[in-house]
Amino acid sequence: MKQKHLIDLAKLSKDELMEIIELANKIMAEPDKYSEVCKGKIMATLFYEPSTRTQMSFKTAMLRLGGSVIGFDNPQNSSVSKGESLKDTITVVGGYTDIIAIRHPLEGTAKAASMYSAAPVINAGDGGHLHPTQTLTDIVTLYNEKGTLDNMCIGLCGDLKNGRTVHSLIKTMTNFKNNKFVLISTPELTIPQYIKDILNSSDCEYVFVPSLKEAIPMLDVLYMTRIQRERFASEAEYEKQKGVFVLDKEKLVSAKKDLKILHPLPRVDEIDEEVDYDPRAKYFVQTVYGMYARMALIMTMLKDVDRTPMPRQFDTSHVSCQNPNCITHREKYLPKLFRHVGGDMLICKYCDGRTLI
């Protein structure tokens, strides 16, 4: 893999993605063969935000490879509670360990962390921005359950605005042949502009559909997501959105027989529990695929690893990112880094937020 860090799965080529998928399948077939390949290696899991599956999946993956794990699952149990900066935490932990998985509620944090770490950094979710290893989980699942990553009609339902898993999956699946997207959400929770830009530039077909019942007959894959309470400014705003889209047995009557139902989990009320017994429901086996996907990723990233920290980057603009959830607003020392996309528009290199000059 050419990339030292994994911040965005879109940075990997299709060949690199397929190599990770194939390695995950080899590990699934002969797990004992890989039980000591990371012996003597240490992973740090730095989770500034609650997690069950992602955190446990990373830990289990490293332990099954024969490695060790340190870290925290609550920043209040670390020096972060004393005011330590991200830069200082990452610089120290990068010196202790061989690889770091980080989750944070602010967007662009993994990118910022990679600038100060001697060890490879994996983005385990940064706010409502991206979640590349969940997408790796998703594509390993799809490749095994559908036999392909091409020629699919993929429905994404729920919180498409704040759903980092949705953003990562769309970005990745636009690179495969002839995939179409059905975007099922309320107008308030539709995909952000930068994801629309990616869809437009890829020439992928996509439609917005307000009804799950209307959309489901055309789908090869249904990717359900929860309405994320923690991303709303108020409880009242959350209450307006929750429970709008619910998958139940009645809606599945009109679905294809070979439909695959995925969900990054946790679920709240968006999939009725009776759906769990439908053979098309793959969200629990999806979590197992995720462990093998992360095992393959860890092995790949630790091969011929470069321990040199990234060169210091200087401010390219005196403009501030207009995304209030961008990490640059908390960690004031971070250089302001933008891509100029024409006219008066800049794109933040941390969070992909759009900013006017």
C-alpha positions, 0 to 999 in steps of 0.5 A: 500500500503506497499510503502510510496513513489511512485517512480516506479509503478513496486514496487507495487504488482499486488494485490496493482495495482488492489486495486487502479484500483478498488478504481478508479472505485468506485470513478467514480461510486459514486464521491459524496461519496468521496468528503470530504475524504481528507478534511484538507489534503494538497498536494504540486505540485512541477513542475520543468518542463512544464505540463498541464494534469498531473499537472491539474489532480493532482490538480483536484484529490485533490480538488475533494477529498476535499483537498487543493493544494499548489506548483509551476509550474515554478521553477523561481517563487520559491527559486529554482531560488535563488539556493536552493537545492532539499534537502532543498526545499523538507525538507521544503515542506514535513513539510508543506504538507501531500503529494507531487507530483514532476516533474523534467527534471532530471532523478532520482529526485523523488527518491532523493526527497523521501530521504528527505521528511517526506511526501509521494512523488509521481513521476510525471515524472523524465526526460526521465526515468519514469512516474508511474502515467501516467501508472496508468492512462493507466492501469485504461483505459485499464482495463475499455476499454478492460476488462483485463490487460492480453493476449494483443499485445501492440504496442508502437510507437514513441520516445521509448528512451526518453519516460518515459511513455513508460518505465513505461508502459512496466515495469508494463505490463510485470507483467501481463499474456501473454502480447506481445510488438511491439516496433515501432521506428527508430533505434535511438529512440528504448528502452534503455538497462534497458528496454530490460533487463526487457523484457528479464528477464520477458520472454515476447515476443517482436519484433522491427518493423520499420513501423507503417503500418506493425505493426498495424494489429496485435495490440490490443492496440496502444500506440502512443507517440510524438517525444520529442523536449525537449529531443534532444541535437539539433534542427537538431537531432529533425528534423531528427526524427519528423513526421516519424510515423503518425497515420491516417485513412488509416492505421486504415483500416487494424487495429482490430475493437476492437483496443484501441488507447492511447496517454499520450498527448500532441500530435504534429503531430503523430495522425491525427485529423481525428482519433479523431472521430474513436471510437477506439481512447481513448486518451481523455477519457484516461485523465478523467480516469487519474483523477480518478486514481490519486484520488485513488492513493492519498487516498491510499497513505494518509491512515496510512501514515508514517511521518518518513523521510527515514534513511540517506543513505551513499555512496556505491561507489565512482563511478559517474553515467555515465548518464549525465541527472542523478540528482546526477550531479546537486545535488552533496550532494546526496549519490552515490547509485548503484546496482551491477549486475555482472562483472564491471556493476553497475545500478544507483538507481536513474535513472537506468543508467548503469555504468562501475566500 
